[in-house]
Structures are given as C-alpha cells and as structure tokens.
Amino acid sequence: MKLNKYNNFVFESTIYDLLLESNLIYMKDFRQILNDICGSEPKDSPVYKISNLLLRIAGKDMKLVQNYIDVDKESDKVSFIPDNRIQHESNIVKLRGIEDNRVVNIVGDHSILDSCGISREGLFHPDRVSDIKVPNEWILLGTYDGSLHGDGYEIYTLHHLQNISDPTVRIVAFDNSSDGTSGIEGDLALPDVTKSSIKVGRFVNRILDIYFKENPNSDYGERGEYSTADVEKFVNKYTATALFMENAFDYFEIVYGEDIKYWYSEDKYAAKSSQLGNSCMRYNNCQDYFGIYNENPEVCKLLIFKNMNGDKIFGRALLWTDIDGQKLMDRVYTTKDNFMALFKKWAKENNYRSIYNEDISCTIKVEAKDYEKYPYMDTFKFYSLDKGLLYSDGDDVERPYYRLEDTGGRFSSYK
C-alpha cells in the first residue's frame, strides 16, 4: 500500500513537472466548457473567476503550441499529452479554400485581436484570398477565444498562424461555431498516442500555483485568493457541465399545443443573449399570436433544449410536417452560438431537414381559418385562408392570402 502511494506520488509529480515545462493549448471541448461556465456564473463568484483565469492564461499569458488539454472520458478529470510525446509537425495547418480563391475566415484589423492579447506586429490582413502569395503551410502559434460583445457568448476561436516559407507573414484565422465554418484545415485533433489524465481539482491547483509563481503582480490577484473550497466549487461546476454536454440530447424535448406558447416566453430563457435573447416573439404581449402553431399539433411542434434543471431553455426550433410527409426543422434560436451544432446534429439523427435560409418550396396544411393574430414567420410567410395552406415560396400561393412578417401580431393582406 505504501509503495502504491509512493508510485502515485511520483506519477503525479511527473505530471506536474511536465506541465511546468510546457505551454498549454486547450482543445475545443475543454475551452467550450470553460466558456459555458463563464457564461452561466456571476462574475464575482469564485467559479467564474477560476474559469476566466484559465481561459486568460491560455489566451494571453502563454503561447498555445504544446500540451493538449482536453475533456476526459471521466467527467471529473482532464486529459493531456505531455510535450515529449507530441510531434510538432501536428501544428502545421493549411488555410481552407485558398487554392480555389474562395472566402477564408481571416481576421482583419479588428479589436477582437486586442481582447485576445494577440500582437498586431507583423500581422497580414489580406483583402482577398488571392493576395496571399506565400505557400499554404502555416505553423500554429496560438489558439485563443474571443467574444465580439464581451458577454461570454458568440465566442470565436482564433488561430494565430505563421507561414513556414516566409516567417514574416502572420495571419489570424477564425472558427465561428454558429455556422460550423473553419478558417483552417489540418490535424488539430489529439495525436494518436496514449493520453494521461488527472483530476480536475489537482490540475487547476497546479496551474494556479505555476501561474501566480511566474506572475506575482497579476491582474487576477494572488494565489491565496483562490481557496481549496473555491476550487472544489469549480470542480463541481466543471463536472456537471461536462456531464451535461456529454448527454446533451437527453435535454432535448418536443412540445406542442399550449406548451409552444409557454416556452416562447422570454421568462423561460436560460439567458437573454444571442438569437434567442433577441427574438421578436419573446415578449409576453406576443402570447396571443401563436394560435396557428398551438392549434395544429399534427403538423407543428417545437423542439426545445433545456438546462440541467429543466425549467429554462437554451434554444428552440419549430418542427413542421409538410403535405408530402417531409419532416422539417425551421430556424434555430439559441442563447449561445455553439448550441446551433447540437440542433443540427439532432435534426440529422432524427431525419429532419434543416430548411432555414434554404431555397425551398414546401407547403404545410393547417386548419383553414382566420387566426386573427399571427406570429412573425421565418420560413412559411404566405398563408392561404381558403385552403388552410402555409407556403415557403410566394410564387406558389394563390390570392387571397396573408403575408406573415409582422412582429405585432398583424399581417399584410393580398386579395
């Protein structure tokens, strides 16, 4: 037993030494959990302060080219690969779309660079992809998280890149989780080597020790301000968030009838942010507008994504069944851009077609009547009262019809 304890001590000490010798790079899922924690906690709470500090260490104080920190299969641990088991060639990436002159997500001369602590020195801001004359091979200097609005939402992941052939050329490409686009391509996943893991609490304590030892005059206070109890609270929040993301589909639910009206109310939103927080149909005075949804449960339902308590939602999307039996998902509204991908994945796995902003011609059959007040429609804007049909394409509808694009419950009538 004593020998086992000693071996564990040596193993953990080795982990700590490796962390001391290496800079940190956070993988996407780990960064997402830290961002989710920051977005859900009061800014004066110890949990927020620890999560925010971990993000800022990765984003500003340390170059992120080594030591890949990621979520672990056990929710109370994090995984990593020590520096001596990483091949640096895995940091070589290419800009997506540069060869065929398509749009590439390259950051211009924007304030988000300052908020992430990325030096502007030597940065290249091409107006066109064709302006990039160097070979398309880049070294990943660092990965950072930044928010355009500084509120913990609409997070953009920035990649600071240096050209291999001409080191004087540096650019910043970005990922935007709301549309699933990526400015770079290459093997940024964990290399195929055995990963080590460590308890989240021990990882956090050691990182705090390292950071405050090397930064005694830090803007984030001093080591003594982050107590054992504070770290324990962070671990509990991290574990719960990791479990929630791992089992996210368990928190999706389809509702219909009067429940649609219930979940449209902004009182049921987990946060007043992003697309959901800015929805024109969120107000309580809109509650009388949803009759065309509530009274047609056979063809209109609402997909909601609940929080862990089940009393608030992170997102919603209308689900339709058209006259051909095709299952359709309408525009998705979420409190955070990264939840968009979950809705798209749910749609794919449940045989729903995502239709918002698509050039489609679909028709929905509802009860033929005047509902008097109507919601603003994102897709099925044209309503034939005589036939009880909702159309996505105005060319298909016959007069008379209503055009449903008013945020005050009204409509435009065409006879």
C-alpha positions as CSV (number, residue, x, y, z in Angstrom):
1,M,0.0,0.0,0.0
2,K,2.8,2.4,0.9
3,L,4.6,1.5,-2.4
4,N,1.4,2.2,-4.4
5,K,1.0,5.6,-2.7
6,Y,4.7,6.4,-3.4
7,N,4.2,5.4,-7.1
8,N,1.1,7.6,-7.3
9,F,3.1,10.5,-5.8
10,V,5.9,10.0,-8.3
11,F,3.4,9.8,-11.2
12,E,1.6,13.0,-10.2
13,S,4.9,14.8,-9.6
14,T,6.0,13.8,-13.1
15,I,2.7,15.2,-14.5
16,Y,3.3,18.5,-12.6
17,D,6.9,18.7,-13.9
18,L,5.7,18.2,-17.5
19,L,3.1,20.9,-17.0
20,L,5.8,23.2,-15.7
21,E,8.0,22.6,-18.7
22,S,5.2,23.1,-21.3
23,N,3.0,25.8,-22.6
24,L,-0.7,25.0,-22.7
25,I,-3.1,24.5,-25.6
26,Y,-6.8,23.8,-24.9
27,M,-8.8,21.6,-27.2
28,K,-12.2,22.8,-28.4
29,D,-14.4,20.8,-26.0
30,F,-12.4,21.9,-22.9
31,R,-12.5,25.5,-24.0
32,Q,-16.2,25.3,-24.6
33,I,-16.8,24.0,-21.0
34,L,-14.8,26.9,-19.6
35,N,-16.7,29.4,-21.8
36,D,-20.1,27.8,-20.7
37,I,-19.1,28.2,-17.1
38,C,-18.2,31.8,-17.6
39,G,-21.5,32.4,-19.3
40,S,-23.6,30.9,-16.5
41,E,-21.9,32.2,-13.4
42,P,-22.0,35.6,-11.7
43,K,-18.7,37.5,-12.4
44,D,-18.0,37.9,-8.7
45,S,-18.3,34.2,-8.0
46,P,-15.1,32.1,-7.4
47,V,-16.2,29.6,-10.0
48,Y,-16.3,32.3,-12.7
49,K,-13.0,33.8,-11.6
50,I,-11.2,30.4,-11.8
51,S,-12.7,29.6,-15.2
52,N,-12.0,33.1,-16.6
53,L,-8.4,32.9,-15.3
54,L,-7.9,29.5,-17.0
55,L,-9.1,31.0,-20.3
56,R,-7.0,34.1,-19.9
57,I,-3.8,32.1,-19.2
58,A,-4.3,30.2,-22.4
59,G,-5.2,33.2,-24.4
60,K,-2.7,35.8,-23.3
61,D,-0.1,34.7,-20.9
62,M,1.1,31.6,-22.6
63,K,1.8,30.6,-26.2
64,L,-0.5,27.7,-27.1
65,V,1.6,25.3,-29.1
66,Q,2.0,22.3,-26.8
67,N,0.4,20.1,-24.2
68,Y,-3.1,19.5,-25.5
69,I,-5.6,19.8,-22.6
70,D,-9.0,18.1,-23.3
71,V,-12.0,16.6,-21.6
72,D,-11.6,13.1,-20.4
73,K,-13.9,10.1,-20.5
74,E,-14.3,10.6,-16.8
75,S,-16.1,13.9,-16.2
76,D,-14.1,14.8,-13.1
77,K,-10.8,14.5,-14.9
78,V,-8.9,16.3,-17.8
79,S,-6.7,14.5,-20.3
80,F,-3.4,15.8,-21.8
81,I,-0.4,14.7,-23.8
82,P,3.0,15.6,-22.4
83,D,5.3,17.6,-24.6
84,N,7.7,14.8,-25.1
85,R,5.0,12.7,-26.9
86,I,3.9,15.4,-29.3
87,Q,5.3,15.7,-32.8
88,H,5.5,19.4,-33.6
89,E,4.5,18.7,-37.2
90,S,1.0,18.2,-35.9
91,N,0.8,22.0,-35.6
92,I,1.2,22.5,-39.3
93,V,-2.1,23.6,-40.9
94,K,-3.4,25.0,-44.2
95,L,-5.9,27.8,-44.9
96,R,-9.2,26.4,-46.1
97,G,-10.2,27.4,-49.6
98,I,-7.0,29.4,-50.5
99,E,-6.3,27.3,-53.6
100,D,-9.6,27.9,-55.4
101,N,-9.8,31.6,-54.2
102,R,-12.9,31.0,-52.0
103,V,-13.6,33.0,-48.9
104,V,-11.3,32.3,-46.0
105,N,-12.1,33.3,-42.4
106,I,-9.2,35.7,-41.9
107,V,-9.4,38.4,-39.2
108,G,-8.9,41.9,-40.4
109,D,-7.7,44.9,-38.3
110,H,-10.2,44.2,-35.6
111,S,-10.4,45.0,-31.9
112,I,-11.0,41.3,-31.1
113,L,-7.3,40.9,-31.6
114,D,-6.6,43.1,-28.6
115,S,-9.2,41.5,-26.5
116,C,-7.5,38.1,-27.1
117,G,-4.0,39.6,-26.5
118,I,-2.8,38.8,-30.0
119,S,0.1,41.0,-31.1
120,R,-0.6,43.0,-34.2
121,E,3.1,43.1,-35.1
122,G,3.7,41.6,-38.5
123,L,0.0,40.6,-39.0
124,F,-1.1,40.4,-42.6
125,H,-4.7,41.5,-43.3
126,P,-5.4,40.4,-47.0
127,D,-8.4,42.0,-48.7
128,R,-8.7,39.0,-51.0
129,V,-7.5,35.4,-50.8
130,S,-5.5,35.9,-53.9
131,D,-3.4,38.5,-52.0
132,I,-1.8,35.6,-50.1
133,K,1.2,34.9,-52.3
134,V,3.1,32.5,-49.9
135,P,2.8,28.7,-49.9
136,N,-0.2,27.4,-48.0
137,E,1.6,25.9,-45.0
138,W,1.4,27.5,-41.6
139,I,2.7,26.9,-38.0
140,L,0.1,27.3,-35.3
141,L,1.5,29.9,-32.9
142,G,-1.5,30.0,-30.6
143,T,-5.2,29.4,-30.2
144,Y,-7.4,31.9,-28.4
145,D,-11.1,32.5,-27.5
146,G,-12.6,35.9,-28.1
147,S,-16.1,37.4,-27.9
148,L,-17.3,40.3,-30.1
149,H,-19.6,41.5,-27.4
150,G,-17.6,40.6,-24.2
151,D,-20.5,38.9,-22.6
152,G,-19.3,35.3,-22.7
153,Y,-21.4,34.5,-25.8
154,E,-20.9,34.4,-29.6
155,I,-17.4,33.0,-29.0
156,Y,-14.9,33.0,-31.8
157,T,-11.9,30.7,-31.7
158,L,-8.9,32.5,-33.2
159,H,-5.8,30.8,-34.6
160,H,-2.6,32.8,-34.8
161,L,-0.6,31.4,-37.8
162,Q,2.9,32.0,-39.2
163,N,3.9,31.0,-42.7
164,I,6.6,28.3,-42.9
165,S,8.2,29.6,-46.1
166,D,8.1,33.3,-45.1
167,P,8.1,33.7,-41.2
168,T,7.4,37.4,-41.6
169,V,3.9,36.7,-42.8
170,R,1.5,36.1,-40.0
171,I,-2.3,36.0,-40.1
172,V,-5.2,35.2,-37.7
173,A,-7.9,32.8,-38.9
174,F,-11.1,32.0,-37.0
175,D,-13.7,29.4,-36.3
176,N,-17.3,30.5,-35.8
177,S,-19.3,27.8,-34.1
178,S,-22.7,29.3,-35.2
179,D,-22.3,28.2,-38.8
180,G,-19.7,25.4,-38.3
181,T,-17.2,27.1,-40.6
182,S,-13.5,26.9,-40.0
183,G,-10.7,29.0,-41.4
184,I,-8.1,26.3,-41.2
185,E,-7.7,22.7,-42.1
186,G,-5.2,20.2,-40.8
187,D,-4.8,17.7,-38.0
188,L,-5.7,19.7,-34.9
189,A,-7.1,16.7,-33.1
190,L,-5.2,14.9,-30.4
191,P,-2.4,12.8,-31.9
192,D,-2.9,9.1,-31.8
193,V,-0.8,8.5,-28.7
194,T,-1.7,7.4,-25.2
195,K,-3.1,10.2,-23.2
196,S,-2.6,10.8,-19.5
197,S,-5.3,12.2,-17.2
198,I,-5.5,14.0,-13.9
199,K,-8.3,15.1,-11.5
200,V,-9.7,18.5,-12.4
201,G,-9.0,19.8,-8.9
202,R,-5.4,18.8,-8.9
203,F,-4.9,20.2,-12.4
204,V,-6.4,23.5,-11.5
205,N,-4.5,23.8,-8.3
206,R,-1.2,23.1,-10.0
207,I,-1.9,25.6,-12.8
208,L,-2.8,28.2,-10.3
209,D,0.5,27.5,-8.4
210,I,2.5,27.8,-11.6
211,Y,0.8,30.9,-12.9
212,F,0.9,33.0,-9.7
213,K,4.5,32.0,-9.1
214,E,5.5,33.3,-12.5
215,N,3.2,36.3,-12.3
216,P,3.4,37.8,-8.8
217,N,1.8,41.1,-9.9
218,S,-1.0,39.5,-11.9
219,D,-4.2,41.5,-12.6
220,Y,-6.1,38.4,-11.3
221,G,-5.0,38.8,-7.7
222,E,-2.8,36.3,-5.9
223,R,-2.7,32.6,-5.2
224,G,-4.2,33.0,-1.7
225,E,-7.4,34.4,-3.1
226,Y,-8.3,31.0,-4.7
227,S,-9.0,28.7,-1.8
228,T,-9.5,25.0,-1.7
229,A,-13.2,25.5,-1.3
230,D,-13.2,27.8,-4.4
231,V,-11.5,25.1,-6.5
232,E,-13.9,22.5,-5.2
233,K,-16.9,24.6,-6.3
234,F,-15.3,25.0,-9.7
235,V,-14.7,21.2,-10.0
236,N,-18.4,20.6,-9.2
237,K,-19.5,23.0,-11.8
238,Y,-17.0,21.7,-14.4
239,T,-18.1,18.1,-13.7
240,A,-21.8,19.0,-14.1
241,T,-21.2,20.9,-17.3
242,A,-19.1,18.1,-18.8
243,L,-21.8,15.6,-18.0
244,F,-24.4,17.9,-19.4
245,M,-22.6,18.3,-22.7
246,E,-21.8,14.6,-22.9
247,N,-25.6,13.8,-22.6
248,A,-26.9,16.9,-24.3
249,F,-29.5,15.1,-26.3
250,D,-31.2,14.0,-23.1
251,Y,-32.2,17.6,-22.6
252,F,-34.0,18.0,-25.9
253,E,-37.8,17.7,-25.8
254,I,-40.5,18.1,-28.4
255,V,-43.6,20.0,-27.2
256,Y,-46.8,21.1,-28.9
257,G,-50.2,22.8,-28.3
258,E,-50.2,25.3,-25.5
259,D,-46.7,24.3,-24.4
260,I,-45.4,26.1,-27.5
261,K,-46.7,29.4,-26.2
262,Y,-45.3,28.6,-22.7
263,W,-41.7,28.0,-24.0
264,Y,-41.7,31.0,-26.3
265,S,-41.9,33.4,-23.3
266,E,-38.5,35.1,-22.5
267,D,-39.2,34.2,-18.9
268,K,-38.3,30.7,-19.8
269,Y,-34.9,31.5,-21.4
270,A,-31.7,30.5,-19.6
271,A,-30.1,33.7,-20.8
272,K,-31.2,36.9,-22.7
273,S,-28.5,36.5,-25.3
274,S,-27.7,35.7,-28.9
275,Q,-30.5,34.8,-31.3
276,L,-32.9,33.5,-28.7
277,G,-32.5,36.6,-26.4
278,N,-33.1,38.9,-29.4
279,S,-36.2,37.0,-30.8
280,C,-39.0,39.4,-31.7
281,M,-41.5,36.8,-30.4
282,R,-40.1,36.5,-26.9
283,Y,-42.3,39.2,-25.3
284,N,-45.3,38.3,-23.1
285,N,-47.5,40.5,-25.3
286,C,-46.9,38.0,-28.1
287,Q,-48.5,35.2,-26.3
288,D,-51.8,35.6,-28.2
289,Y,-50.0,35.3,-31.6
290,F,-49.3,31.6,-31.6
291,G,-52.7,30.1,-32.4
292,I,-51.6,28.8,-35.8
293,Y,-48.9,26.8,-34.0
294,N,-50.9,25.7,-31.0
295,E,-54.0,24.6,-32.9
296,N,-52.2,22.4,-35.4
297,P,-50.2,19.9,-33.3
298,E,-50.2,17.3,-36.1
299,V,-48.0,19.4,-38.3
300,C,-46.4,22.0,-36.0
301,K,-44.3,21.2,-32.9
302,L,-41.5,22.9,-31.0
303,L,-38.1,21.4,-30.2
304,I,-36.6,22.8,-27.0
305,F,-33.2,22.4,-25.4
306,K,-33.5,22.6,-21.6
307,N,-31.0,23.5,-19.0
308,M,-29.9,20.9,-16.3
309,N,-32.8,21.9,-14.0
310,G,-35.3,21.6,-16.8
311,D,-37.0,24.9,-16.1
312,K,-35.3,27.1,-18.7
313,I,-34.2,26.6,-22.3
314,F,-31.0,27.3,-24.2
315,G,-32.7,27.1,-27.6
316,R,-35.8,26.3,-29.7
317,A,-36.8,25.5,-33.2
318,L,-40.2,24.9,-34.9
319,L,-40.7,21.4,-36.4
320,W,-43.0,21.1,-39.3
321,T,-44.5,18.2,-41.3
322,D,-45.4,19.3,-44.9
323,I,-48.1,17.9,-47.2
324,D,-45.7,15.3,-48.5
325,G,-44.9,14.0,-45.1
326,Q,-41.4,15.5,-45.1
327,K,-40.1,16.5,-41.6
328,L,-38.6,20.0,-41.5
329,M,-36.7,22.0,-38.9
330,D,-37.2,25.7,-39.1
331,R,-34.8,28.5,-37.9
332,V,-32.9,27.7,-34.7
333,Y,-32.8,30.2,-31.9
334,T,-30.2,29.6,-29.1
335,T,-28.6,31.5,-26.3
336,K,-25.1,30.5,-27.5
337,D,-23.8,30.0,-30.9
338,N,-22.2,26.7,-30.1
339,F,-25.6,25.1,-29.4
340,M,-26.5,25.5,-33.0
341,A,-24.4,22.5,-33.9
342,L,-26.4,20.4,-31.4
343,F,-29.7,21.3,-33.1
344,K,-28.3,20.4,-36.5
345,K,-27.0,17.1,-35.2
346,W,-30.3,16.3,-33.6
347,A,-32.1,17.1,-36.9
348,K,-29.8,14.8,-38.8
349,E,-30.2,11.9,-36.4
350,N,-34.0,12.3,-36.2
351,N,-34.5,12.6,-40.0
352,Y,-35.5,16.3,-40.0
353,R,-34.3,18.6,-42.8
354,S,-32.9,22.0,-41.7
355,I,-34.7,24.4,-44.0
356,Y,-34.0,28.0,-42.7
357,N,-32.3,30.1,-45.4
358,E,-32.6,27.3,-47.9
359,D,-34.2,27.9,-51.3
360,I,-37.1,25.5,-50.9
361,S,-40.7,25.2,-51.9
362,C,-42.7,23.4,-49.2
363,T,-46.3,23.6,-48.1
364,I,-47.9,23.0,-44.7
365,K,-51.6,22.1,-44.3
366,V,-53.3,23.7,-41.2
367,E,-56.9,24.2,-40.2
368,A,-58.4,26.7,-42.7
369,K,-59.5,29.7,-40.6
370,D,-58.6,33.2,-39.7
371,Y,-56.5,33.0,-36.5
372,E,-56.8,36.8,-36.2
373,K,-53.3,37.3,-34.7
374,Y,-50.2,35.7,-36.2
375,P,-46.5,35.3,-35.2
376,Y,-43.7,36.6,-37.4
377,M,-42.8,33.7,-39.7
378,D,-39.2,32.9,-40.6
379,T,-40.0,30.5,-43.4
380,F,-43.7,29.9,-44.1
381,K,-44.6,33.5,-44.6
382,F,-47.6,33.0,-47.0
383,Y,-50.9,31.8,-45.7
384,S,-54.0,30.9,-47.8
385,L,-57.0,31.2,-45.6
386,D,-59.4,29.5,-48.1
387,K,-57.2,26.4,-48.4
388,G,-55.5,26.4,-45.0
389,L,-52.0,26.2,-46.5
390,L,-48.8,27.8,-45.5
391,Y,-46.2,28.3,-48.2
392,S,-42.5,28.9,-48.1
393,D,-42.5,30.3,-51.7
394,G,-44.6,33.3,-52.6
395,D,-44.8,32.1,-56.2
396,D,-46.8,29.1,-55.1
397,V,-49.6,30.9,-53.3
398,E,-52.9,32.0,-54.9
399,R,-54.8,35.1,-53.9
400,P,-56.3,35.9,-51.4
401,Y,-53.5,35.3,-48.8
402,Y,-51.9,36.8,-45.8
403,R,-48.2,37.6,-45.6
404,L,-47.0,36.9,-42.1
405,E,-44.0,39.2,-41.5
406,D,-45.2,41.5,-38.8
407,T,-43.9,41.5,-35.2
408,G,-47.1,43.0,-33.7
409,G,-49.4,40.1,-34.5
410,R,-50.7,41.7,-37.7
411,F,-50.4,40.6,-41.3
412,S,-50.4,42.0,-44.8
413,S,-53.5,41.0,-46.8
414,Y,-53.4,40.4,-50.6
415,K,-56.7,39.9,-52.4
